[in-house]
Amino acid sequence: MKPINPYELSLSDGVFLVKLARRAVYEKIVNNIELKPPEDTPKHLFRPGMTFTTIEKILPSGETVLRGCIGFLQPFYSLVESTIKSAIEAALSDPRFPPLDRSELNSVIFEVTVLSTPIEIIVEDRWMVFSEIVIGRDGLIIEKGFYKGTLLPVVPVEYCWDTETFLAETCLKAGLKPDCWLDNSVKIYRYEGRVFKETKPGNNVVELDLTREYGLKCLRDRGE
């Protein structure tokens, strides 16, 4: 079965997936149950798909910080199962953080990014790779042998990175030198992503327009 493209989804699909991610984590933490796809799951969400679940914690100051982020870059599961599994993994198995506690559920925000199938960027001149990447639309994967790392589309928008910085940071995420993308033996992939996120813990879900946000937040500040 062909993997679902994120642009096939409606906003209501995104709302469903984010609410499902929160519910899956709640059931696992509180009842030690791995949630099964609900009976009211839209049929097309049973097609193969890829998701990353990001969990952010709201500090007393109102600032948000990363609390967990894990997902899948290949369509190993249906989109609905990928959401359930990535949510639980982000909450309990991100090696950068201790497992999420029940007491934190009311102070965290859930975000689900639905990914397209990664496409390798092949260019004659590595400097031409810039023309293949759109900040806000694309996530990147850098791979060389056993070294592999990815950064989601939202990351360069959050930090106002340009394309070269985005590539360098993805190299570092893969455990390689920041200029690794210039090496022809290094594989560079891009994938597109749609991001659905709670506005407040357990509250309304919206879709983020990352390309617009990047233009308003970053390009304007740089005078571009």
C-alpha positions in Angstrom: 0.0 0.0 0.0 1.4 3.4 -0.9 2.5 5.6 2.0 0.2 8.5 2.7 1.4 11.9 1.7 1.1 14.6 4.4 -0.7 16.9 1.9 -3.5 14.3 1.7 -4.5 15.1 5.3 -7.2 17.5 6.4 -6.9 19.7 9.5 -9.4 17.4 11.2 -7.0 14.5 10.5 -4.2 16.5 12.2 -6.5 17.2 15.2 -7.3 13.5 15.4 -3.6 12.5 15.4 -2.5 15.1 18.0 -5.3 14.1 20.4 -4.5 10.5 19.8 -0.8 11.1 20.7 -1.8 12.6 24.0 -4.3 9.9 24.7 -1.7 7.2 23.9 0.8 8.7 26.4 -1.9 9.0 29.0 -3.0 5.4 28.7 0.6 4.2 28.8 1.7 6.3 31.8 -1.5 6.0 33.9 -2.8 2.5 33.0 0.3 0.8 31.4 -1.7 0.1 28.3 -0.5 0.6 24.7 -3.4 2.1 22.9 -4.8 0.4 19.9 -6.1 2.4 16.9 -9.6 3.7 17.9 -12.7 2.5 16.1 -13.4 6.0 14.8 -10.0 6.2 13.1 -10.5 7.5 9.5 -9.8 4.6 7.1 -7.0 6.5 5.2 -5.0 6.8 8.4 -4.4 3.1 8.2 -2.2 3.5 5.2 1.6 3.4 5.9 2.9 6.7 7.2 5.7 8.4 9.1 5.4 10.7 12.1 7.5 12.4 14.7 5.9 13.3 18.0 7.4 16.3 19.8 6.6 17.1 23.4 7.3 20.5 24.9 7.1 21.4 28.5 5.7 24.8 29.7 7.9 26.3 32.4 6.5 28.6 35.2 7.9 31.5 33.2 5.7 30.6 30.2 8.7 29.5 28.1 8.5 26.2 26.4 11.4 23.7 26.3 11.8 20.3 24.6 10.7 17.4 26.6 11.0 14.6 24.1 11.0 14.0 20.3 11.1 10.6 18.5 9.6 9.3 15.3 10.0 7.2 12.2 11.7 8.1 8.9 10.4 5.0 7.1 6.8 3.8 6.8 7.1 0.8 9.2 3.6 1.2 10.5 0.3 2.7 9.5 0.0 6.4 10.1 -2.2 5.9 13.1 0.1 3.3 14.6 3.1 5.5 13.9 1.5 8.3 15.9 0.7 6.1 18.9 4.2 4.5 18.9 6.1 7.8 18.3 4.2 9.5 21.1 4.9 6.8 23.6 8.6 6.7 22.6 8.9 10.5 22.8 7.4 10.5 26.3 9.2 7.6 27.8 12.3 6.6 25.7 14.0 9.8 24.5 17.5 9.2 25.9 18.0 12.9 26.5 15.3 13.1 29.1 13.9 11.1 32.0 10.5 9.4 31.3 7.5 11.7 31.4 5.7 11.6 34.7 1.9 11.6 35.1 2.2 14.9 37.0 3.6 16.6 33.9 0.7 15.8 31.5 -1.1 19.0 32.2 2.0 21.1 31.5 3.1 19.7 28.2 2.2 20.4 24.6 1.9 17.7 22.0 3.0 18.2 18.4 2.8 15.7 15.5 4.7 16.1 12.3 3.5 13.9 9.4 6.4 13.2 7.0 6.6 12.5 3.3 8.9 9.8 2.0 12.5 11.0 2.0 14.0 11.8 -1.3 17.8 11.8 -1.9 19.2 15.1 -3.2 21.6 14.4 -6.0 23.4 17.3 -7.6 26.6 17.6 -9.7 28.0 20.4 -7.5 27.3 20.2 -3.7 26.7 23.9 -3.5 23.7 23.4 -5.8 22.0 21.6 -3.0 20.8 24.9 -1.6 18.3 25.2 -4.5 16.7 21.9 -3.5 15.9 22.9 0.1 13.1 25.2 1.2 13.3 26.3 4.9 9.9 25.7 6.6 8.9 23.0 4.0 11.7 20.5 4.3 13.3 18.4 7.0 16.8 16.9 6.3 18.5 13.6 6.8 22.3 13.3 6.6 23.7 9.8 6.3 27.2 8.3 5.9 27.7 4.6 6.8 26.5 4.1 10.4 26.2 7.8 11.0 22.7 9.2 10.5 20.8 12.2 11.8 17.7 14.2 11.0 16.2 17.6 11.8 12.5 18.3 11.4 11.2 21.2 9.3 10.3 23.2 12.4 13.9 23.4 13.7 15.5 25.9 11.3 12.4 28.1 11.7 12.7 28.1 15.5 16.4 29.2 15.3 16.2 31.3 12.1 18.9 29.3 10.4 19.8 29.8 6.7 20.1 26.7 4.5 23.9 26.3 5.0 23.4 26.4 8.8 20.6 23.9 8.5 22.9 21.5 6.6 25.7 22.0 9.1 23.5 21.4 12.1 22.1 18.2 10.5 25.6 17.0 10.0 26.4 17.6 13.6 23.2 15.8 14.6 24.5 12.8 12.6 27.8 12.9 14.5 29.8 14.3 11.6 31.7 17.5 10.9 29.5 20.5 10.2 30.8 20.7 6.6 30.1 17.0 5.9 27.4 17.9 3.4 30.2 19.0 0.9 31.5 15.4 0.9 30.1 13.5 -2.1 30.1 10.2 -0.1 27.6 11.7 2.3 23.9 11.2 1.4 21.5 14.1 1.8 17.8 13.5 1.9 14.9 15.9 2.2 11.3 15.3 3.2 8.3 17.5 3.6 6.3 17.7 6.8 3.1 19.1 8.0 3.0 20.1 11.7 -0.1 19.9 13.9 0.2 21.2 17.5 -1.8 21.9 20.6 -2.1 25.6 21.5 -2.2 24.7 25.2 -2.0 21.4 27.0 -5.0 19.3 25.8 -6.5 22.3 24.1 -7.2 23.3 20.5 -5.0 21.9 17.7 -3.7 24.1 14.9 -1.6 23.5 11.8 1.7 25.5 11.8 2.5 27.5 8.6 6.3 27.2 8.9 7.2 28.8 5.6 5.1 31.9 6.5 6.5 32.0 10.0 10.1 31.8 8.7 9.4 34.7 6.4 7.8 36.9 9.1 10.2 35.9 11.9 13.5 35.4 10.2 13.8 36.9 6.7 12.3 40.2 7.7 14.8 40.5 10.6 17.6 39.9 8.1 16.2 42.4 5.6 15.6 39.8 2.9 
